[in-house]
Amino acid sequence: MGKRKFVAMSETTDDSGTSGEEDFISLNLGGEDEPKSRQERRHHERKESKRKREKDDSEQDNLVCCPWMELMDSTAPEAPHKRLQKEVECFLRYMEPTEAERQLREYLVHKIRWAVQSRYSEDVEVHVFGSFGSNLYLPNSDIDVVVCTPPHIQVTLRNLARVLENAGVCSSPQVIEKAMVPVIKFRDLLTDLPVDIVIDSTSGLGSGKVIRQMMKKQPALRPLTLIIKHFLALHDLNEVFTGGIGGYATVCLVMSFLQIHPKLASGRMKAENNLGVLLLDFLQLYGHHFSMDTVGICPKTASYFQTNGRNLSMRGHRHYFSIRDPDCLSNDLGCKSFNSYHVRSSFNYSYLVLSRKMFQMYADWQGKRDRCGVTEEKFKRVNWDASLLGSILTVSMNVMDQRERIHRVYTDKSWLREEAASTFKLNQEKC
């Protein structure tokens, strides 16, 4: 995946320019707590070694990087909005699925279908929905699968889980029967990709069709949605069951934003060429200006509507982003997102951080540009090679490791020796 550029979260700075975490220097000045005997010293050393290993493991998730910067042609000083646009384009290029990722995801779905139909019947249909079905998936996104059974065939979650486990698709799948939509959760043994499987719940198939139609109308919908989905995932605000905003609701938020944006509506701005500016506008709208206490969105009619304060979540009784499902207007996609206030706060904070950094870069760029005889070396002291988008977005080590694992699996071609691979044909439409 190329050379990694790492930045430790503990090294980030706040708005005042000071370190987010104070350096801690342990001063061993002796005293009654100092180990005296050899046995005590060895015990102390083992304890410290274990503590250090645990600390290193816990900080693994805190190591973040900006790998898209390797795709930047130049980091020379320029207008910040142009720099942001270039970074957004590079970020999207980096996050775009590779051939290996596309093919192994397709193969995983095929393997599930092969296992199910081999055990039951070819009358049992297996379909994908969600982000993979609509081509809005991130490198670490799960694969949503629905198993559709004919009336004469009975398939239970526990039996299906055993079928998949016996076929070598997964190990120890988790069966959640008491959820609103019962589901099987597991990680693929080959790629470690997460999978969710439901039975005879086809609502996701309809929403996928709606999303594909919206993407045809708004070319900027897909790239901007991918950025926002990654942002929400970084903040652990992308799961409905934890009060976050689900994938379908996120698509509708972005779609409504693009529909209502005055410069896009008047034709004064081409969305694809201004994704950086649109990202800022999106964060500002939903983080600061949008009143989710009284206003809801309706992507189907490209309009807002008055909620009259009725959009209170069942949990916590707090207002949420009221979003009418384009496929079923009576369905409010945001009604279970009880952490909508946290989502809004994250949008607002990120808007302030990113816009502040852009203003600082603009002042540096404008000041240096107006001076005569300034060399390229002096520009670099302004740290123009640092990531602008990296002030609000990062790619974790876990995501990079996941991508590297898939690349290794794809390259060694061991998966081609599996029984299911003999009947696998790549869907070229997604390549």
N, C-alpha and C positions, 0 to 999 in steps of 0.2 A: 504493500500500500504506500510505499515511499517513506522517506525520512520523516519522523514525527517531530512536531514542534510542541513542546510541553510548557505549560505554565502551571505552577502549583497554586491551588485556590488560596492557600495560606499566604501567598505572596501578592494577592490582589490588594489594591488600595481603595480607600473610600474617597468621597468627593473632596475631602480636605487634603488628599495627597499622602496621608499617613497610612501605615500598614494596617490592614484589617485585623490582624492578630499580633499582639506584642510578642517579640522574641523572648523565649524563656531560657535562661541560663541557670542550670542547677549548680549551686555552689556547695560543694562538700567540704565543710569547715571542721569536720571531725565532731567530737562530742559523744554523748552517751549512746546515740543511735548508730554510730559507725561500727560495722561488724569487727569483732576482735579476733576470734579464732579462725583457723583455716577453713573449717567446716561452714562457719557462718559466712565467711567471704565467698565461698563457692556457691552457697545457697543464694546469697545476694546477687552474685553474677548471673546465675541461672534465672533468677526472678527478673532482673533487668533485661536480660536477653529475650525472655518471653514477652515482657511488656513492650519492648521495641518491635518485635515481630507483629504483635497484635496491633500496635500503632501503625506500622507500615501497611498492614492489611486493611485497616479502617480508612487509611488515607488513599487507598487505591482508587476509590470512587471520586476522591477530591482532585485527582490529577486530571487536568483537562488540557485540551490542545486546540489549535486552529489549523488543521491540516489543509484547509482550502487555500491558505496563504501560499502554499507551494505552487498553486496554479496561477498566481498573479504574475503577469508579464513584467510588471514594474511596480515599485513602491515609491516612485519619484513623487515629489509634492505636486498636488493638483487640487482643484476645487473639491471640498469634502463630499459634496453630493455625487460627484462623478466617481470618487474613490469608493463611496458606499455602494454605488451601483455595480462597480466592478467586483467588489467583494461578494455581494449577493449573488452575482452570476457565477463566481468561482465556488461559492458555498453550494449552490444548486448543482453545479457540475460534479462536485465531490460527492454529494449525497445521492446523486442519480445511481440507480442500481446497475451493477456491472453485469456482463454476460453470465458470469458464474452465479451471481446472486439470483438473477432471473431464472436461469435454468434449474438450479437446485430447488428453488421455491416451486416451480412448476412440477419438478420431479417429486417433491414431497407430497403435493396434492394428488399426483398420479398414484403414488405408493399407498396413500390412504384409500383412494378409490379402488385400487387393485385389491387391497386387503379386505375391504368391506364387501365388494362384489364377489370375491372368491369365497367368502364365508356364507353370504346370504344369497344374493341373486343379482344379475345385471339389471333387474328392474329397480333396484335400489340406486338412487341417483345421489351423486356427491357434487356439490357446487361450492365455489368460493364466493364470499361477499366481503364487505368491509373495505379496508384500505387496499388490500391486495387485489380484490375484485375490481376496484375503481382506479387502480394504478396511482394511488396516493400513499404508498407505503414508504416508510423509512427503513434504513438497514436493519434495525432491531425491532421492527413492527411485528406483531403476531400475525398469524394466518387464521382468518375466520372461515370455518367450514360448516356447511349445513348438510346433513344426511336426510334425504327425502325418501320416505318408505311408502310403498303401495299398501292398500288396506289389508291385503292378505298376508303381509309379512310384518311380524312384530319384532321390533328392535329396541332394547332398553339401553340406557347409558352404561350400566355396569357390564352387560354382555358385550357391547361395542368396545368398551375399554379393554376387556380381555382379548378381544379379537386383534386389536391394534398392538397390544403388548406381545401376544403370541407371534405376530407377524414381524416383530423386531422393529416396529416403528418407534416405540417409546418404552420407557421403563417406569413402573409405578405411577400411572396416570392418576390425576386427581379428579374424582367424580363429585360434582357439587349438585346435589339433587334438590336442595331447598332454596335455590336462587329463584328469582322471578322467571328467568329463563334457564332451566337446568342445563349444565354444561360439563364437558370433559376438558380438562386442562392438562397439557403435558409439553415437554420439550423433545424435539426430534433427536434421536440418538446420533444421527449422522451429522447434522449441522448445528444442533442445539437451538434451532429456531423454535419460538413458542407457538403453540397451536391451541385454538379454542374450537371445540366441535359441539354443535347443537343438533337436535333431531326435530325435523318437521317444523322448524320456525323460519318461515320464508320472508319475513318482513324486511330483512336485510337485503334481499335480492332486489326488491322494489326500490329501496333507497339508492342502491348502486346504480340503477338505471337513471334515476333523477340526477345523480352526481355527474355521470357521464354526459348527460344533456347540458347541464350547466357549464361544464368545462368546454363544450363546443361553443357556447355563447360567449364565454369570457376566457380567452386564452391565458390571462394572468391568474386565473383562479388556482390552477394547479401549483405553480411555483410559490405563490404567496401562501397557500394553504400548507405546503410542505414546511415552510419556515415557521409558521405559527404552530403547527403540530409539534415540531421539534422543540420549540420554545416551551410549550406547555409540558412536554415530556420531561424537560430539564427541571421544571419546577414541580414535578409530580402532580400536575393538574390536568392530566389527559385521560383520567379514568372516571367514569360516571359514578361507580360504586364508592369512590372516595370523595365525591362531591365535585369533581372536575368537569371539564367540558369534553364530551365524546367527539369522535372523529366526524360524524355526520353533522353534528351541531357546529363544529369548527368550520367545516366547509360552508355552511349556511351563513355564519358570521362574516366570513371573508366575502362571500358572494354578495351579501347585502351591502357591505362596505364598498365594493366595486360598483354596484348599481347606483348607490347614492352619491358617490364622489363627484363633486361639481365639475371638476376639470375633465374627468373621464366622460361624464354625461354630455358635456358640451363639445367634446372632441378636441379640446385644447391640449390634451396629454395622451400619449400612447403608453398604455400600461406596461407593456413588455420592456420598454426602454427606461422606465422609471420605477423599477421594483424597490429600489432603496428608499426613495421618497415615499412610495406607497406604504412601505413597512413602517416608517415613522408616523405617517398619517393614521395608519391602522391603530398603532399603539396609543396615539394621542386621542383618537376618537373613543375607543372602548375603555381606555384607561382613565380618561379625564372628562370628556365632553358628554358622552352618552349617559343618559339617565335611565338606568335599568329599573329604577324604582317605579317609573311611570310609563316607560316606552318599551315596546317590543318590536321585533322585526319580522317581516314576511317576505322572504326571497321570491316567492311565486308571483307576487304582485309588485315587487320592487318598491316596497313602501314600509313605513312604520305604522304602528297602531298604539292606541292608548290602553294600558293595562289597568289603569285606575287603582294601582297598588295591590291588585289581587294576586300578583305573581310572587307569592310567599312559599318558600320550600316547606315541605312537611317536617323536615329535620332542621331545627334551629330557627324556623320562622323568619328567614332572611330572604331578601329579594334576590332574584336570579335573572339571568339573561333569558327573557321569554322569546322563544324562536318557534314560529309556526312551521311545521313540517310541510315542505312543498308537495309531498306525496299524499299528505292527509292533514288538512289545515286544523283539524280539531286536536291533533297531537302536538303537545308542547315539548320540544326537544330539550329544553333547559330546565324542566320542572324538577329534576332530581339532582341538579348541580348546586348543591347547598353551599359550596365553596366559591360561588361566583364573585363574592366580594374579594376573596383572595386573588382570583384571576384578574379582576380589575386592578387591584393594587399592584400586581406584578407587571401588568401592561403599563401602568402609569410610571412606576419606578424605572422600568427599562426605557421608556420614552425619555424621561429626564436624564438618565445616564448617557444614552446615545446622543441626544441632542446637545447636551453639555459638551461631550467630547468633540462633536462636530463643530461647535462654536469655537472651541479652543484650537482645533486644527485650522479652521478658517482664519482665525486671528494670526496664527503662525504663518500660514500660507500667504495671506495678504501682506503681512509685514515684511516677510522675506522677499516676496515678489517685487515689492516697491523699492527695495534696496538694490543699488547697482554693485556689480562685482561680487555677488555672493556665489560661492562655488557649491557644487553638488555635495561636497564633504560637509559643509556647514549646514546644509539642509538636513542631513542625517542626524544631526544632534537634536532635532525636534522629534526624533523617533518616528519618522514616517514609515518605517518598516514594520511597526506594530499594527496589529489588527484593529480596525475600527469596529467592525461587526462583532469582534471577540469581546467587546465590553458587555454584550448581552447574550451572546450565543457561544457555546463551546461544543466540542465533540469529546465524549468521555473515552477513557481507556477501554471500558467494556465494549463500547460500540466498535472501536477499532479492532479489538481482539476478535469480536464476533465476525467482522468482515474478513480478517486474516484467516480465521478458521475455515470459513466457507471457501475462500480462495484455495486453501490447501486441499480441502476435500475435492474440489472441482479439478484441481491440477493432477492429483494422484490417480484419479479415475477409478478409485476402488468402488464407488457407488454403481458404476456400470456393470459390475459383476453380480449385483443383487438380482434376484429373480424378477422383481417388478420392473427392472430396467429394460428387459427384453421387449416389453410392449410400450415403452415410453417414446413419445414423439413431442418434441419441443413445439410449443405454441409460438410460431414466428411473429405473430401480430404484436406481441409484447416486447419484442427485441428491438 
